[in-house]
Amino acid sequence: MQTLNLSLDVVSLTRLLVDLPSVSGGERDLADVVEASLRGLDRLDVRRDGDAVVARTTLGRDERIVLAGHLDTVPIADNVPCYDDGELLYGCGASDMKSGLAVMLRLAQTIIEPVSDVTWIFYDNEEVESSRNGLARLARNDRSLLYGDIAVLLEPTGGVVEAGCQGTLRAIVRTTGHRAHSARSWLGANAIHAAAPVLARLESYAARTVDIDDCTYREGLNAVRIAGGVAGNVIPDVCEVEVNFRFAPDRSVEEAAGHVREVFGGFDIEITDSAAGALPGLSDPAAAAFVAALGVPVQAKLGWTDVARFAAFGIPAVNFGPGDPNLAHKKEEHVRMSTIRESESALAGYLGAAAT
């Protein structure tokens, strides 16, 4: 079984991880490598659930800290293998979130006497619909593996703390018509043309900006896919516009769904996927202590992360990782090497590690 040399520096580990493809649904090879590498550390209890790997210290400390990160990436866009220009490391997942995984693996290697017990969770299928999420599966199978006094998601944050997260909802707005030969179009009704008001409502939509605990969340409602058409000579009878609503954490999923239905009143709407957001939660003592220990700026998380899942279980959670969230999912995705090193150092200091 292939293993990673966890004694390598964190940037070298990032390179290796980027060059191990792990598009959502295809994480098994990377999960195998991560599992085998962690099993080489005798002080850790390592468990496997599907393509998720959990490693835990069992030192009997009074507190437990959870470090979690997803193994999967969005589809590769001719950006593997990785390359660099001396300071920026380019490649699929370099920012979201192979660099965060590298930090986790390095800490697993170097933490000898942490001040708290530590759990490392590497999980699958975060970048796709919530029903496939590996952390959710872990919670269903053995929620005790997720337990901690605080959870830190090493999502890309550019080395600052990002609090809470937006909720996310996907819906299909469907228009219908009547098929006809395109040479006799007046005998039919064009479902694609009927979708024009849907796009007009999206174009004119005024998104909210919401301040919660000094964190500013910006909402967004956008078309992400449109499908319709039968053949080159047929007036189409169905058109579907898929929309994605990123909503502030002061809305519940039910409220978000109600808002989408209100915006597209009069159309056939099907909610296909949703996940609640998470409030900043910075008043929790464990979260406040984390922010104070790192001494870095705090801002809202614009995007959905599994902090929401931990928050739903009553576990305070924050986002902190080396990647740049503005570069996530882009073909030119990259990470600043110095930020990877700084993130490793900050978390090692927080954990009180005696590094080898």
C-alpha positions, 0 to 999 in steps of 0.5 A, a space after each residue: 500500500 502506498 504511503 506518504 512520507 509525513 516527515 516531508 515539509 508541508 509544501 512538499 506534502 501539498 504537492 503530493 496530495 494535489 497530484 493524487 486525483 480525488 474528484 468527488 466520488 473518486 476519493 478511494 485511492 487518496 483515502 487508502 493512502 491517508 489511512 495507510 500513512 496514519 496507521 504508521 503512527 502508533 500513537 493514533 487510533 485509526 478507523 475507516 468508514 467508506 472513504 472517510 478516515 478518522 485518527 484519534 489520540 486517546 491520552 485522557 485529556 479533559 478536552 478534545 479538538 477536532 480537525 477536519 477536512 474533505 478529501 475531494 475536489 471539483 473536476 480536474 481542469 487540465 490543472 494536475 499535476 501541480 506546478 509552481 512559480 516559486 511562491 504560488 503552487 498551482 493545481 486542482 485542490 491546491 487551495 480547496 483543500 489539499 493544502 489544508 489536508 497537508 497541514 492536518 497530516 503534518 500535525 498528525 506527524 509532529 504533535 507528540 504531547 498535545 494539550 488536548 486530545 485531537 481527532 483528525 477527520 478526512 472525509 469524502 464527497 463534500 463538494 457535491 449534494 449533501 446526501 452524499 457527504 462523508 461527514 454526514 455518513 460518519 455522524 449516522 454510523 458513529 456520531 461519537 467520532 465527531 465529538 469535540 469541544 471545538 471543531 476546526 475545518 481547514 477550509 480555505 480562508 487565506 489564513 484568517 478565521 472565517 466564522 459560521 457559514 452560509 446556507 445553500 439551496 438548489 432548486 429547479 424552476 420549470 417551464 412547460 409548453 407544447 411541442 410542434 414542428 419548428 416550421 409551424 411554430 405557431 402551433 406550439 408553445 416554446 418552453 425555453 422562451 417561457 423561461 425568459 421571465 425566470 432569467 429576468 427575475 434573477 437579473 433584477 434580484 437584489 441580494 441581502 447583505 446581513 451583519 451578524 456578530 460583526 461578520 458580514 454575510 452576502 447572499 446570492 441567487 443565481 442560475 447555475 444550469 439551464 436545460 431544454 430542447 428536443 431536436 433542431 426542428 422541434 419547439 421544446 415543451 420543457 425547460 429547466 433552470 437550476 438556481 442556487 441560493 446562498 443564504 445568510 445563517 439567520 435564515 432556516 432552510 425552510 425560510 430560504 425555500 419559502 423565499 425562493 418560492 416567493 421570488 419565482 411565484 407562478 412557476 413550477 419549483 422543485 427544491 432538490 438539495 439544501 443545507 442549513 448555514 451556521 451562525 458565527 458562534 464566536 461567543 462560545 468560550 472554545 471558539 473565542 479561545 481559538 480566535 484569541 490564540 491565533 490572533 488573526 482577523 475574523 470574517 464571515 464564511 461566504 460559502 457552505 462548510 461542515 461547520 454547519 454540521 458540527 454546529 447542529 450537533 452543538 459543537 462550536 466550529 470555525 473555518 481556518 485554512 491556508 487556501 484562498 477561498 476566492 480561488 476555489 474551483 477555478 482552473 487557475 486555483 493556487 495557494 501561497 506556499 508561505 500561507 501553508 507554512 504559517 497555518 501549520 505553525 499557528 495550529 501547532 502553537 494552538 495545540 501546544 504541540 511538541 514537534 519532532 
